Amino acid sequence: MTLIIVALLSVLVAVAATVAIRRRNAPKHRAPRARGFLAVASGLGAGVVIAVSTAGATYAYLNAQTSTGAATIQSGTIGLTVGSVPSISNLLPGESAQQTVTVTSTGHAPVDATVRVSTANGMSVHVAQGACGTASTPVTSTPVSIGSFAAGQTRSFCIRITAPTTGHAESSSYPVVLTFDSVQNAG
């Protein structure tokens, strides 16, 4: 862009010099061709000198670019594992049996955990954190909170199962399924 402007200026200088010389010498008689040629040549020469002197400068914006290598982002996990629960046998109507169960958070993030039960024939299930014999919370098909777990934390829970006083036959088996769920802790 600068070079174009300089070239236009040099042409204008050459034309102006030629016109000025012709006006000075024009009225009386015809000027020799050499004088006109000298005027044009000097104007073009001045334009070339101006163009060359300004063209030596560099007008550029510096620019650099780099990028990182490909990064892999992997999401964390959450999960719970529950220790084994032995079967209960010879439970009579109205009797209770209790077992200690360990629950471990196996993920990378803290979780809020719940437990719910699926059972038949009116079995009642209670859960309490810690050793058996402490106060407990009834568990139904609706999830019941068992608290927050830090990543890798293990806790013990007492599960107490009570048989109904009526409606179950001798030597019958009734499945009791406890489902532990975890949701990432918002905090």
C-alpha positions in Angstrom: 0.0 0.0 0.0 2.8 2.4 0.9 4.6 1.6 -2.3 1.6 2.5 -4.4 1.2 5.8 -2.7 4.9 6.6 -3.3 4.6 5.7 -7.0 1.6 8.0 -7.4 3.4 10.8 -5.7 6.4 10.5 -7.9 4.2 10.6 -11.1 2.5 13.7 -9.8 5.9 15.4 -9.1 7.1 14.5 -12.6 3.9 15.9 -14.2 4.0 19.1 -12.1 7.7 19.7 -13.0 6.9 19.2 -16.7 4.0 21.6 -16.7 5.9 24.3 -14.8 8.8 24.2 -17.2 6.5 24.4 -20.3 4.6 27.4 -18.9 7.8 29.3 -18.3 9.2 28.9 -21.7 6.1 28.5 -23.9 5.0 32.0 -25.0 7.8 33.2 -27.4 9.1 30.3 -29.3 9.2 26.7 -29.1 11.5 25.2 -26.5 14.0 22.5 -27.6 13.0 19.0 -26.9 16.0 18.4 -24.7 14.7 20.8 -22.1 11.4 19.1 -21.8 13.0 15.7 -21.7 15.2 16.9 -18.8 12.2 18.2 -16.9 10.4 14.8 -17.2 13.6 12.9 -16.4 14.3 15.0 -13.3 10.7 14.6 -12.1 10.8 10.8 -12.6 14.2 10.7 -10.9 12.9 12.5 -7.9 10.0 10.2 -7.7 12.2 7.1 -7.9 14.5 8.5 -5.2 11.4 9.1 -2.9 10.0 5.6 -3.7 13.3 3.9 -3.0 14.0 5.7 0.2 10.6 5.0 1.7 10.4 1.4 0.3 13.4 0.4 2.4 11.3 0.6 5.5 9.4 -2.6 6.6 5.8 -2.2 7.7 4.6 -5.6 9.1 2.7 -6.9 12.0 4.4 -9.7 13.9 2.4 -12.8 14.5 3.1 -16.1 16.2 1.0 -19.2 16.9 1.4 -22.4 18.8 -0.9 -25.1 20.1 -0.9 -27.7 22.9 -0.8 -31.4 22.3 -4.0 -33.2 22.5 -5.2 -33.5 26.1 -7.5 -36.3 27.3 -10.2 -35.5 29.8 -11.6 -38.5 31.6 -14.6 -38.3 33.8 -14.5 -39.7 37.3 -16.7 -42.4 38.7 -19.0 -43.0 41.6 -20.1 -46.3 43.0 -20.9 -48.3 46.1 -20.0 -51.9 47.0 -21.8 -53.8 49.7 -20.2 -56.6 51.7 -21.9 -60.0 51.7 -25.0 -60.6 53.7 -25.4 -64.1 55.0 -28.8 -65.7 54.7 -31.0 -65.9 57.8 -32.7 -69.2 58.7 -35.2 -70.4 61.3 -36.8 -67.0 61.7 -40.1 -67.5 63.6 -43.2 -65.2 63.3 -42.6 -61.8 65.0 -38.9 -62.5 65.5 -36.0 -60.3 64.3 -32.6 -61.1 63.0 -29.8 -58.6 62.4 -26.6 -58.6 60.4 -23.8 -56.1 60.0 -23.1 -55.0 56.4 -20.2 -52.9 55.1 -20.8 -50.3 52.4 -17.8 -48.7 50.6 -17.8 -45.7 48.3 -15.7 -46.9 45.3 -15.6 -43.7 43.1 -13.6 -40.6 42.8 -16.2 -38.1 44.2 -18.1 -37.8 47.4 -21.6 -39.3 47.3 -25.0 -39.1 49.0 -26.2 -42.7 49.6 -29.7 -44.2 50.0 -31.0 -47.6 50.7 -34.4 -49.1 49.7 -35.8 -52.6 50.2 -37.8 -55.0 48.1 -39.4 -57.8 50.1 -42.5 -60.0 50.3 -45.0 -61.1 52.9 -44.8 -58.1 55.2 -41.2 -58.5 56.3 -40.0 -55.2 57.9 -36.5 -54.0 57.5 -34.6 -51.4 59.6 -31.1 -49.9 59.1 -28.8 -48.2 61.5 -25.3 -46.9 61.0 -22.8 -48.6 63.3 -23.1 -51.6 65.6 -26.3 -53.6 65.9 -28.5 -52.8 68.8 -28.6 -49.0 68.2 -31.6 -47.0 67.1 -32.6 -47.8 63.6 -34.6 -46.3 60.7 -37.3 -48.3 58.9 -36.5 -49.1 55.3 -39.3 -49.4 52.6 -39.4 -49.3 48.9 -38.9 -45.5 49.1 -35.2 -44.6 49.4 -33.9 -43.7 52.9 -30.8 -41.6 53.3 -27.8 -43.4 54.9 -25.6 -40.3 54.7 -22.7 -38.9 52.7 -19.6 -40.9 51.9 -16.2 -39.5 51.0 -14.4 -41.1 48.1 -13.1 -44.5 49.3 -14.9 -44.3 52.7 -16.3 -47.5 54.3 -19.0 -47.6 56.9 -20.8 -50.4 58.7 -24.6 -50.7 58.9 -26.8 -52.9 61.0 -29.7 -54.4 59.0 -32.5 -55.8 61.1 -35.2 -57.9 59.5 -38.4 -58.8 61.4 -40.8 -61.5 60.2 -44.6 -60.7 60.4 -46.6 -62.3 63.1 -49.1 -63.8 60.7 -49.3 -64.9 57.1 -46.2 -66.8 56.6 -45.9 -70.6 56.3 -43.5 -72.9 58.0 -40.2 -73.6 56.1 -40.9 -70.8 53.6 -38.3 -68.7 52.0 -38.8 -65.0 51.4 -36.3 -62.9 49.4 -35.2 -59.6 50.9 -33.3 -57.3 48.5 -31.6 -54.2 49.7 -30.6 -51.7 47.0 -28.0 -49.1 47.8 -27.9 -46.1 45.5 -25.4 -43.2 45.3 -25.6 -39.8 43.7 -22.6 -37.4 43.4 -22.6 -35.0 46.4 -23.3 -31.5 45.3 -20.7 -30.1 47.8 
